[in-house]
Amino acid sequence: MIWLQVLVSGLSLSGYYALLAVGFALIFATFRIFHISHAVVFGVAGYTFFVIYRLWSIHFLIAAALAIMIAAITGWLIDTCLYRPILRRGGSLFSVFIASLGLSLIFEAVVLILTKGALSKANASNMEIIEFDQVAIRLYDVAVIAIVAVLYTVVYAWVMRTRIGLEIRALSDNPNLATVVGVDITRTRNAVFLAASALAGVAGIITAYDAGMTPTKGIELLFITLVAVIFGGTRNIFLGALAGGLVMGLVTATAGFLAPQWVIISVFGMLILLLIARPHGLLG
């Protein structure tokens, strides 16, 4: 029965990865930007929530709403103040990648100086437990799975049923043709970065409340998220991110239960095997 607990834990972790993965995949598929600074947005949301909720003792929902809003603005500012100026001046997407990586490392260093590397955990109380026979499952994990399901449904409807979603899909399929037929790239770009960053913000809040934040947490989760995106592929953003997140969640939960020291080896070993067998991902 212990495997039921591992399964629920894996599904909860899948939620973290899927939220980060779908946001990263949206940006990459639409604008071909390898957005390493997605980790910065995640970290900003997590630490903002920790400060507002834990240190300032403001209501959970207010703290969460403010953290998500700040995360969305942070992602938008990174694109507006960093990526776009580089591209306007003739910089390549590789230059954007280097700048994104540099910003992530700067953020990590600043947070390390400010926090001395200490764990910043927003929740100080014990998690409520649901007991089934001899199995104890945290109510928090069930809530995370439900929240991710709702958010996925909302974002899917937004991308598939709205005009801005049509423009996103057009840019993803054929950027040059989308420009010719009159897609407002600036508006679409703003919408993609705001939405993707808000999703990363939710992941940051979930992490800060449960496991807690450390200076390297964003980069660590982002690397696993990248594996999830590669696993699922970017041809089908939602199913790919969901499938990749699910696989990574179950793999890390199982490896963490059996042999925690093998988590990284398991994740990247599977990535190498997949790239050899299916370079475009499971759904690519």
C-alpha positions in Angstrom: 0.0 0.0 0.0 3.0 2.3 0.4 3.0 2.5 -3.4 -0.3 4.4 -3.3 1.4 7.1 -1.3 4.3 7.2 -3.7 1.8 7.5 -6.6 -0.1 10.4 -5.0 3.2 12.1 -4.2 4.3 11.5 -7.8 1.1 13.0 -9.2 1.6 16.1 -6.9 5.1 16.5 -8.1 3.8 16.1 -11.7 1.6 19.2 -11.0 4.7 21.3 -10.2 6.5 20.2 -13.3 3.5 20.4 -15.6 2.8 24.1 -14.6 6.4 25.0 -15.2 6.5 22.9 -18.4 3.5 24.3 -20.1 4.6 27.8 -19.5 8.1 27.1 -20.7 6.7 25.2 -23.7 4.3 28.1 -24.6 7.2 30.5 -24.8 9.6 28.2 -26.6 7.0 27.0 -29.1 5.8 30.5 -29.9 9.0 32.5 -29.9 11.8 29.9 -29.9 13.2 31.4 -26.7 15.0 29.0 -24.3 13.6 30.9 -21.3 16.0 29.8 -18.5 14.9 32.8 -16.5 11.6 31.0 -16.0 13.4 29.9 -12.8 13.7 33.5 -11.8 9.9 34.0 -12.1 9.4 30.8 -10.1 11.7 32.0 -7.4 10.3 35.6 -7.2 6.8 34.1 -6.7 7.9 31.7 -4.0 9.9 34.2 -2.0 7.2 36.9 -2.4 4.6 34.5 -1.1 6.9 33.5 1.8 7.5 37.1 2.8 3.8 38.2 2.5 2.2 35.1 4.1 4.8 33.9 6.6 6.6 37.0 7.7 3.9 39.6 7.3 1.0 37.2 8.3 -1.3 38.3 5.5 -4.2 36.0 4.4 -3.2 33.1 2.2 -5.4 34.1 -0.8 -4.2 37.7 -0.7 -0.6 36.6 -0.5 -1.0 34.1 -3.3 -2.8 36.6 -5.6 0.0 39.2 -5.0 2.7 36.6 -5.6 1.1 35.5 -8.9 0.7 39.1 -10.1 4.3 39.9 -9.3 5.5 36.7 -11.0 3.5 37.6 -14.2 4.9 41.2 -14.2 8.4 39.8 -13.6 8.2 37.5 -16.6 6.8 40.3 -18.8 9.7 42.7 -17.6 12.3 40.1 -18.4 11.0 39.9 -22.0 10.5 43.6 -22.4 13.7 44.8 -20.8 16.1 42.0 -21.7 15.0 39.8 -24.6 13.4 42.3 -26.9 16.3 44.9 -26.8 18.8 42.1 -27.6 16.7 41.0 -30.6 16.0 44.5 -31.8 19.7 45.2 -31.9 20.3 42.1 -34.1 21.2 39.7 -31.3 20.5 36.0 -31.9 18.4 33.6 -29.9 21.6 32.2 -28.5 22.4 35.6 -27.2 19.0 35.7 -25.5 19.7 32.3 -24.0 23.0 33.5 -22.5 21.4 36.6 -21.1 18.6 34.5 -19.6 21.1 32.1 -18.1 23.1 35.1 -16.7 20.0 36.6 -15.1 19.1 33.3 -13.5 22.6 33.0 -12.0 22.5 36.7 -10.7 19.1 36.0 -9.1 20.5 32.9 -7.4 23.5 34.7 -6.1 21.5 37.7 -4.8 19.0 35.4 -3.0 21.9 33.4 -1.5 23.4 36.6 -0.1 20.0 37.8 1.3 19.0 34.4 2.8 22.4 32.9 3.6 21.1 29.8 1.9 18.5 29.1 4.6 15.2 27.3 3.8 12.3 29.6 3.4 9.1 27.6 4.1 5.8 29.5 4.2 3.9 26.8 6.1 4.9 26.3 9.7 2.2 23.8 10.7 1.7 20.1 10.0 -0.2 19.0 6.9 -3.6 17.5 7.2 -3.7 13.7 6.5 -6.3 11.6 4.9 -6.2 8.0 6.0 -7.4 5.0 3.9 -6.9 1.7 5.7 -3.1 1.8 6.3 -2.3 4.5 3.8 -1.9 8.1 4.9 -2.2 10.7 2.1 -1.7 14.4 2.6 -4.7 16.5 1.8 -2.2 19.1 0.3 -1.2 16.7 -2.4 -4.8 16.1 -3.4 -5.4 19.8 -3.5 -2.4 20.4 -5.7 -3.6 17.8 -8.2 -7.0 19.5 -8.2 -5.6 23.0 -8.7 -3.4 21.9 -11.6 -6.3 20.1 -13.3 -8.4 23.3 -13.1 -5.6 25.5 -14.3 -4.8 23.2 -17.2 -8.5 23.3 -18.2 -8.6 27.1 -18.1 -5.4 27.6 -20.1 -6.4 25.0 -22.6 -9.7 26.7 -23.2 -7.9 30.1 -23.4 -5.5 28.8 -26.1 -8.0 26.8 -28.0 -11.2 28.9 -27.8 -10.1 32.6 -27.9 -8.7 34.9 -30.6 -5.4 35.4 -28.7 -5.1 31.6 -28.5 -5.6 31.3 -32.2 -2.7 33.8 -32.7 -0.5 31.8 -30.3 -1.1 28.7 -32.3 -0.5 30.5 -35.6 2.8 31.8 -34.4 3.8 28.4 -33.1 3.0 26.7 -36.4 4.3 29.3 -38.8 5.7 32.6 -37.5 6.3 34.2 -40.9 2.9 33.4 -42.2 1.2 34.6 -39.0 3.0 37.9 -39.4 1.8 38.2 -43.0 -1.9 37.6 -42.1 -1.9 40.3 -39.5 -1.2 38.7 -36.1 -0.4 41.4 -33.5 2.9 39.9 -32.3 3.4 42.4 -29.5 0.0 41.7 -28.0 0.5 38.0 -28.3 4.0 38.1 -26.9 2.8 40.0 -23.9 -0.1 37.6 -23.3 2.2 34.5 -23.6 4.8 35.8 -21.1 2.2 37.0 -18.6 0.3 33.7 -18.7 3.4 31.5 -18.6 4.8 33.5 -15.8 1.6 33.4 -13.8 1.6 29.6 -14.1 5.3 29.6 -12.9 4.1 31.8 -10.0 1.5 29.2 -9.0 4.2 26.5 -9.0 6.4 28.8 -6.9 3.7 29.3 -4.3 2.9 25.6 -4.1 6.6 24.9 -3.6 7.1 27.7 -1.0 4.2 26.5 1.0 5.2 22.8 1.2 8.9 22.1 0.5 10.1 25.6 1.0 12.4 27.8 -1.1 16.2 27.8 -1.4 18.4 29.9 -3.8 18.9 26.9 -6.1 15.3 25.5 -6.0 14.2 27.3 -9.2 17.1 26.1 -11.3 16.8 22.6 -9.9 13.1 22.3 -10.8 13.6 24.0 -14.2 16.2 21.4 -15.3 13.7 18.6 -14.5 11.0 20.7 -16.2 13.2 20.9 -19.3 13.4 17.2 -19.3 9.6 17.0 -19.1 9.3 19.4 -22.0 11.7 17.4 -24.1 9.9 14.2 -23.1 6.6 15.5 -24.3 7.8 17.5 -27.2 6.4 20.9 -28.2 4.2 19.9 -31.1 1.3 19.5 -28.8 2.1 21.9 -26.0 -0.6 20.8 -23.5 -0.4 17.0 -23.9 3.3 17.1 -24.2 3.8 19.2 -21.0 1.3 17.1 -19.1 2.8 13.8 -20.3 6.3 14.9 -19.6 5.4 16.3 -16.2 3.6 13.1 -15.3 6.5 11.0 -16.2 9.0 13.2 -14.3 6.7 13.3 -11.3 6.4 9.6 -11.1 10.1 9.0 -11.8 11.3 11.5 -9.2 8.8 10.2 -6.6 9.7 6.6 -7.1 13.5 7.2 -7.3 13.2 9.5 -4.2 11.5 6.7 -2.3 13.8 3.9 -3.4 17.1 5.7 -3.6 17.1 9.5 -3.3 20.7 9.7 -4.5 19.6 8.2 -7.9 17.0 10.9 -8.7 19.2 13.0 -11.0 20.8 10.0 -12.6 17.3 8.5 -13.3 15.9 11.7 -14.8 18.8 12.5 -17.1 19.5 8.9 -17.9 15.9 8.6 -19.2 16.4 11.9 -21.1 19.5 10.5 -23.0 17.7 7.3 -23.8 14.7 9.2 -25.1 16.8 11.5 -27.2 18.5 8.5 -28.9 15.1 6.8 -29.5 12.8 9.7 -30.1 14.7 13.0 -30.6 11.4 15.0 -31.0 9.8 13.7 -27.8 7.1 11.2 -27.0 4.4 13.3 -28.8 6.7 15.1 -31.2 
